[in-house]
């Protein structure tokens, strides 16, 4: 039953993505939003930095290893 639920949810997700894409392509504001996104792969648009407790950038590798 878990496999069937997983397969059904994956299929629903694919159908939802297709419908959303169709909707965005058919509306003017959707086309503009798609053009602004530039179709960048995830993770390449904005780089996340590691911050310390005060919200400042962490110095180097030593501090990163201390967190582990």
C-alpha positions in Angstrom: 0.0 0.0 0.0 2.9 2.3 0.7 4.3 1.8 -2.8 0.9 2.6 -4.3 0.6 5.7 -2.2 4.1 6.8 -3.2 3.4 6.1 -6.9 0.1 8.0 -6.8 1.6 11.0 -5.1 4.5 11.1 -7.6 2.0 11.0 -10.4 -0.1 13.7 -8.8 3.0 15.9 -8.5 3.9 15.4 -12.1 0.4 16.3 -13.2 0.4 19.4 -11.0 3.7 20.6 -12.4 2.4 20.2 -15.9 -0.8 22.1 -15.1 1.0 24.9 -13.4 3.4 25.2 -16.4 0.5 25.4 -18.8 -1.2 28.0 -16.6 1.9 30.1 -16.4 2.5 30.0 -20.1 -1.1 31.0 -20.8 -1.1 34.1 -18.6 0.8 37.3 -19.3 2.0 37.7 -15.7 3.0 34.0 -15.6 5.2 34.5 -18.8 6.8 37.5 -17.2 7.6 35.6 -14.0 9.1 32.7 -16.0 11.3 35.1 -18.0 12.5 36.8 -14.8 13.4 33.5 -13.2 15.7 32.7 -16.1 15.2 29.0 -15.7 18.2 28.7 -13.3 18.7 25.3 -11.7 18.1 25.2 -8.0 20.9 26.4 -5.8 22.6 28.5 -8.4 20.5 31.7 -8.1 21.4 32.7 -4.5 24.3 31.4 -2.5 23.7 30.8 1.2 26.4 31.7 3.7 26.9 30.1 7.1 26.2 32.6 9.9 27.1 32.5 13.5 24.6 33.2 16.4 24.8 36.9 15.8 24.0 36.7 12.1 27.5 37.4 11.0 29.5 35.3 8.4 31.5 32.6 9.9 35.3 32.9 9.4 36.7 29.8 8.0 36.8 26.0 7.9 37.8 25.7 11.6 34.5 27.2 12.8 32.6 25.0 10.4 34.3 21.9 11.8 33.5 23.0 15.4 29.8 22.8 14.6 30.0 19.2 13.6 
